[in-house]
């Protein structure tokens, strides 16, 4: 009871703090709309820039708060003896990501230096930012931190700390930045090809899910996860599904910052953002309900873990095209995402791949599904309003098939680039540490009572 009360008051405190900060921003913003303070050279373009800065920064703060959602989610889904460990990793990942993305990553992804930039990589203003790039850096770092956190969910409970820290220094330094450059930088080869990624389906979810899946395959399953004789999966029960539920609710809220943030907002893009919010809501809701129905039919159970991950699967699937589709198409996307999530999870268990938080099933599988959906249902007129200075193509529903081929190229390029990380072998902890729990060995003791190690 005390833990739940502390958690509730913590959430209330955080949201109160956000409201206070937002109110302060609003007071500052009013200066721009006071006619006595607007300089004579102010134009519609300047006003749009102010709106964009505010929109992107406030959305970025929501995305950064996703780290709290993922921390609750993952801490609840691992066993009690490793709770401190996964929380520590999420916090240190966010801090490392900020340092390495500032020093190296942002330059590789979005540097404007024409002497060194090309369609594959940008370069080389390391450890420096132009003043007009400040707000952009915050948003792109927020995206990169989510990709790193997704990896943590897949390789949890059995990875040596030093190996994990090295991996999560490499990802924001070079792995994420190159994919972000290809897809989101106007000079990137996938951008010029015509790839659509509205809210990070490729750059965040496929990237993080791919690295996480490769990592968990290299590490092998947790001790006791599969029967040694039959190979059947055994239950290693999550220690606190309440935390995971709170995490899922926080992520529901913060996904509204993740999806519409990238392209800013003005009179035209406001409609795109509103459409994206509706499509995101419907896709996640339909996916959750479909997951419940399918699980009830197949196993006669109301599985809360599947409810949570079914919801997130729908959000991930919508991330590629939420702002570019008619909302009723999100029903199809949501149903498909539930089926993709459940099928991929079952397939991984069949091949004895142990993903404690089902991160690959949620993020990789549905990042792929969502990227394909962008080629099926997107409206080219809406895409044209955001993706400028390039040729955009008709979706399948509009009678075109070239966009489908382009999206498949983007999916393949992202996965291949991430699989290269297979060379960086993650190191597994010793079996005695795994049985005892990393909290006791490395973090000063267990967070509380936990089930007996199997």
N, C-alpha and C positions, 0 to 999 in steps of 0.2 A: 504493500500500500504506500509506504514512504517513497519508494522509487517512482511510482506512478504520479504521486503528488509533486515530487521534485521535477519530474519531466514536464508535467502540465504547467507549473509555474515558470519553468525555463522557457517554454514556448510562448507563454503570455508575455514574458519579459522581452523576448526577441522581437515579437510583433509590435509591442509598444515602442521599442527603440526604433524600429523601421518607420513607424508612423511619425515619430518625432522628427527623424531625419528628413522624411518626405515633406513634412510641414515646413521645415526650414528651407528645403529646396523650393517649395511653392512660394514662400515669401521672397526668395531671391529671384524667382522667375517673374514675379509681378513687376519687377523693375523694368523688364523689357516691354511690358505692355502699358506702362505709364507714358503718355505722349510727351510729357516734359523731359523724359529721360532717353527717348529714342533719338539717336543721333541722326542728322540730316541725311546721311548716306545709307541708312537702313533700307533694305529692300526685301522683297518677298523671299529671295534666295537666302538672305541672312536669317530671316525668321524661321524658314524651313531648317536651316542649320541648327538653330537653337533648339527647335523641336526634336530634331534627330539626336542631338547630344543628350538631351534629357531622357528621351525614350530609350536610347541604347544604354545609358548608364543605369537607369532604374531597372531595366530588364536584366542587366548584368548582375545587379545585386541579388535579384531573384535567383539567377542561375548559380551564383556563388552559394546561396542558401540551400541549393540542391545538395550540397555536401552534407548538410545536417540530415536531409532525407535519406541519402544513401548510407550515412553512418547508422541511423536507426534501423534501416532495412537490413543491412549486412550484419550488424551486431546482434540482431534478433535471430538471424538465420544460421549463424555459426553456433558451435557448442559453447557453453558458458566458460569453459577453461581458456578460450581464446578471444574473449570479448575485448579486453584491454588491447590486445595485439592488433585487432582489426581497426579499432578506433584510433589507435596511435598511427597506424599506416595511413588512414584517410587524412588525418591532420598533417602529417609530415609530407604526404604526397602533394597536398595543396600548397604548402610552403615551398617545397622544392620546385614545383611547377612554376610558381611565380618568379623565382630566381632565374631558372634556366630559360624560361620563355622570354623574360626581359632581356637577358644577356645574349641569347642566341636565337631562340625559336622565332620571335616576331620578325627578326631581320630575314631569316630564311623564307618566311611565308609572305610577308607583305612589304618588304623594303622597296622603296621607289627608286633606288639607285640604278639608272639605266645602263651604266657601264658594265654591270655585273649580273643583272637580272635577265632571266630568260623564261621560257615556258615551263621549265622543270624546277627551277629554284630561284629565289631572290637572294640578294646579298649586297652589301656586307657591313651595314652600320651597326655593328655589335655594341651592346650596352648603351645605345643612344636612341632617342626617339625625337621625331619632330613634334612640335607643339600640337599640330593638327591631328597627330596620331594617338594622343593620350587616351581619348575615349575609346578608340578602336582597340588599343592594346588591352584595356580592361575586358572588353567583350570577348576577344579572341582567347585571352588567358582563361576566362571562365569556361569556355568550351573545352579547352585542352585539359583543364582540371577534371571535368566530367569523364573524358576519355580514360584518364589514368585511374579514376576511382572504379570504373567498370572492370578494369583489369584486376583490381584488388578482390572483387567478389569472386572471380573465377579461381584464383590461386590461393585463396585463404586457407588457413589452418595448417599449412605444411611448407611454407617458403621461408628460407633464411632471410633475415632482415637485410643484410648487406646486399644480397642479390636483388631483392625487391627495390631497394633504394637506387641501385645502379640502373635497373630497368626504368624506373620512374624518373630518372634524370635524363635518360636517352630519349624517352617518348616526347616530352615537351621541348627538347632541344632540337631534334631533327626529324623524328618519325611523324608526329602530328603536323609540324610546320610544312613539310613537303606536300602532304595530302591537302592541307588547307590551301596551299599555294596553287596546286593543280585545279582545285574545285572552285575556290572563292576569289582568287586574285584574277583580275581581268586579263593578265598576261599568261595565266596558267593554261596548260594544253587541254585539260578537261573542260575548263570554262569556255575556251574558244571552240571546243568541239560541240558544246551545247548541253552539257550535263546540268541537271537540275538537282539542287540540294537545299531546300528551303530552310531547314532547321537542324542539320547535322546528321542525317541518316548515314551518309558515307563517312564524313570527316570525323564524327564523334562515335556513333554507335557501331558501324561496321569496323572501324579502326580499333576501338577498345575491345569489342567482342572478339575480333580475330586474334589479337595479341593474347587476350585472356584464354581463348580456346587452345592456342598453341602452347601457352604456358602450362595449362592443366594437363595436356597430353604429355608434355615433357616430364612433369613432376610425377605423374601417375596418381591413382586414387588414394584417398586417405586410408589409413589402416582401419580395417574392419568395415569398409564400405561395401565390399563384395564378398560373397561366400567363396572361400578358397576352393571348394569342391565343385559347386554347381555354377559359380560365376554370377549368381543372381544378386541384384542389389539389396542391401540391408538398410534399415532405417537408422540414420544417425540424426536423431531428432534435434531440431532447432531449440535453443534454450528459452527463448522469449518471443513468441509470436506477437505479443502486444507491441513491443518495440518495432517490429517489422510493419505492423499495421499503421502505427504513427508515421513511420518513414514513408509508407505508401501514400498517406494523405498529404504529407508535406510535398512529396514529389508531384502529386496531382496539381497542387497549387503552383509550384515553381516551374512546371512545364509550360505554363502560360508566359513565362519570361524567356524560356529557351527558344521556342519556335518563332515568334515574330520579331526577335531582336535584331537579326543579322542585317537587314536592309534598311533599318531606320523607319521613320514615319513622317509623312506629310499628308496633304489632302488626298493624294491618290493611294499612297501605301497604307493609310488608315483602314481603307476597305479591305485590303489584303490581310492586315493584321486581324481584323474582326472576323473575317472568313476563316482564318487560321485557327482562331480560338474556338469557333463553333465546331470545325472539323476535328480538332484535337479532342474536344469534349466527347463528341459522338463516337469517334474511333475507339477511345479508351473505354467508354461505357459499354459499347457493343462488344468489345473484346472481352471485358470482364464477365459480362452476362453469358456470352457464348462459352467461355471457359468453365463457368459454373455448370451450365447445362450439359456440356460434353462430359465433364468429370462425374457428374451425378449419374449419367446414363452408364458410363463405363465402370465406375467403381462404387456407386451408391453412397458417395461421401460429399460433404460440403467442405472442401479443402481450402483453408484460408490462405495458405501459401500460394496456391494456384490462383485464387482470386486476386491477390496483390500483383503477382507477376503477369497475370492476364491483363490487368489494367495497364501496367507499364508497357506491355507488348503493343497494345493499341496506340499508346502515345508515341512509341518509337516508330511504328509503321507510318504514322501520320507525319513524322518529322520531315520527310522528303518533299511533301507537296501540299501540306495542309492549307496554305494560303492560295493555292492555284487551282483548287478543285471546287465543284459544287458540293455543298455539305452532304447531300444524300449519298454521294459516292463513298463517304467515310463509313457508311454502314457496311459496304462490301469490304473495305479495308479492315474494319474492326473484326468482322467474322473471319476473314482470312488470317489476320494476325493471331487470333486465338488458336486456330488450327495449326498454323506454323509453329507457334510456341510449344504446344502440347506434343506435336509430332517430333520436333527437334529434340525436346527433352527426353522423350522415350528412346529416340535413336541413340543419343549419347549414352544412356544407361545400358542399352543393348551392347554397345561396344566398350563398356566399362570405362567411360570417361566421366570423371567425378567433378562436377561443377557445383559447389555447395550452394551458391545463390542463384543458380540457373542463369547466369549473366549472358552466356553465349546464346542461349535459347531466346532470351528477351531481346538482346541488343544486336547480336550478329545476324541471327536468322530474320528478325523483323526489320532490321536495317536494310537487308537485301530485299525483303518483300515490299517494304515501303518505297525503295528506290525503283523497283519495277512498277509499282502503282503510279509513280510520277509519270511514267511513260504511257500508262494506260488511260489516266483520267484528267491530266492537267489541261487547262485552257490556255492556248498559246497567247491570247490577248493579255491575260493576267501575267503570264510569264514575261511577256515583252515589257510590261510596265516596271518590272524589277530588274531583269537581266537585259541590260542595254549594251550597245556597241558590239553586238554579235548577232548571228542568225539563230533564231529559235525555231523549233520544229513542231508539227502537229502531233498530238498524242494519238494513240490507237483509237480512242473513242471518237476522235475527229477525222479518222481515216488515214493517219500516218503511222509508219512503222520504223522510220529512221531513228526516232527518239528512243525507242525500246532498245535498239542496237547500241546506241550511245550510252544509255544507262548501264547496260551490261558491261560495256568497256570500263566505265567508271567503277563499277562494283569489283570487277576482276583486277583492275590496277591497284585498288586500295588493299584488297586481300593479299595479293602477291607481295606488295611492299611490306605488309605487316608480317607475313610468313618468313621473310628474310631474317626476322628476329630469332628464328630457330637457332641461329648460330650462337646467340647469347644464352647459354644454358643456365636456366634458373637452378639454384641449388636448393635441395630439399633438406629440411631439418632432420636430425637424428631421430630414430624411432622412439627412444626413451623420452625425448623432449615432446614428440608428438603425442605420446600416450599421457604424459603428465599434464601437458598444456603449456603453451608459450607464456601465458600470464604469470604462472608460478616461476618459470625459469628466467624470464627476461623482463618482467614488468612489476616485480615486487609482490606478487601474490594474486590469487584469484579474485575476481570481482564479487563473487558470492558462491553459494552452493551450486553445484552442477552435477549432471548425471555421471555415473561411474564410467570411466573410459572403457571402450570396448576393444 
